[in-house]
Amino acid sequence: MEITVLSFGQIADLTGPTLEIRDASDTDTLEALLRQRFPGLGGMSYVVAVDKKTIRENTPLHSSSVVALLPPFSGG
């Protein structure tokens, strides 16, 4: 299974804008793999979205899932 990960802002500066990650069955596993590959990610704040919906807990992933790592944002 291959998951598409989209990154934005400072996160994209570290990881690149698009990644393909294998063997991540849920978001906790995906984040662990990303932190192992990109240690600087551990010190960053971000929100995780799966298929355009922000999540707050571990979420199962499927081969068609698109995960976005969104930096903090503020309105104005």
Contacts in CASP RR format, 6 or more apart in sequence:
PFRMAT RR
TARGET T0000
AUTHOR 0000-0000-0000
METHOD contacts of the structure
MODEL  1
MEITVLSFGQIADLTGPTLEIRDASDTDTLEALLRQRFPGLGGMSYVVAV
DKKTIRENTPLHSSSVVALLPPFSGG
1 22 0 8 1.000
1 23 0 8 1.000
1 24 0 8 1.000
1 25 0 8 1.000
1 61 0 8 1.000
1 62 0 8 1.000
1 63 0 8 1.000
2 20 0 8 1.000
2 21 0 8 1.000
2 22 0 8 1.000
2 63 0 8 1.000
3 20 0 8 1.000
3 21 0 8 1.000
3 22 0 8 1.000
3 24 0 8 1.000
3 30 0 8 1.000
3 61 0 8 1.000
3 63 0 8 1.000
3 65 0 8 1.000
3 66 0 8 1.000
3 67 0 8 1.000
4 18 0 8 1.000
4 19 0 8 1.000
4 20 0 8 1.000
4 65 0 8 1.000
4 66 0 8 1.000
4 67 0 8 1.000
5 15 0 8 1.000
5 18 0 8 1.000
5 19 0 8 1.000
5 20 0 8 1.000
5 21 0 8 1.000
5 30 0 8 1.000
5 34 0 8 1.000
5 66 0 8 1.000
5 67 0 8 1.000
5 68 0 8 1.000
5 69 0 8 1.000
6 17 0 8 1.000
6 18 0 8 1.000
6 66 0 8 1.000
6 67 0 8 1.000
6 68 0 8 1.000
6 69 0 8 1.000
7 14 0 8 1.000
7 15 0 8 1.000
7 16 0 8 1.000
7 17 0 8 1.000
7 18 0 8 1.000
7 19 0 8 1.000
7 68 0 8 1.000
7 69 0 8 1.000
8 17 0 8 1.000
8 68 0 8 1.000
8 69 0 8 1.000
8 70 0 8 1.000
8 71 0 8 1.000
9 71 0 8 1.000
10 44 0 8 1.000
10 71 0 8 1.000
11 41 0 8 1.000
11 44 0 8 1.000
11 46 0 8 1.000
11 69 0 8 1.000
11 70 0 8 1.000
11 71 0 8 1.000
14 38 0 8 1.000
14 40 0 8 1.000
14 41 0 8 1.000
14 44 0 8 1.000
15 34 0 8 1.000
15 38 0 8 1.000
15 41 0 8 1.000
15 69 0 8 1.000
19 34 0 8 1.000
21 30 0 8 1.000
21 33 0 8 1.000
21 34 0 8 1.000
23 29 0 8 1.000
23 33 0 8 1.000
24 30 0 8 1.000
24 33 0 8 1.000
24 61 0 8 1.000
25 60 0 8 1.000
25 61 0 8 1.000
26 58 0 8 1.000
26 59 0 8 1.000
26 60 0 8 1.000
26 61 0 8 1.000
27 48 0 8 1.000
27 50 0 8 1.000
27 55 0 8 1.000
27 58 0 8 1.000
27 59 0 8 1.000
27 61 0 8 1.000
27 67 0 8 1.000
28 58 0 8 1.000
30 61 0 8 1.000
30 67 0 8 1.000
31 48 0 8 1.000
34 41 0 8 1.000
34 69 0 8 1.000
35 41 0 8 1.000
35 42 0 8 1.000
44 71 0 8 1.000
45 71 0 8 1.000
45 72 0 8 1.000
46 69 0 8 1.000
46 70 0 8 1.000
46 71 0 8 1.000
46 72 0 8 1.000
47 54 0 8 1.000
47 69 0 8 1.000
47 70 0 8 1.000
47 72 0 8 1.000
48 54 0 8 1.000
48 55 0 8 1.000
48 67 0 8 1.000
48 68 0 8 1.000
48 69 0 8 1.000
48 70 0 8 1.000
49 55 0 8 1.000
49 67 0 8 1.000
49 68 0 8 1.000
49 70 0 8 1.000
50 59 0 8 1.000
50 61 0 8 1.000
50 65 0 8 1.000
50 66 0 8 1.000
50 67 0 8 1.000
51 65 0 8 1.000
51 66 0 8 1.000
52 66 0 8 1.000
52 68 0 8 1.000
54 70 0 8 1.000
61 67 0 8 1.000
END
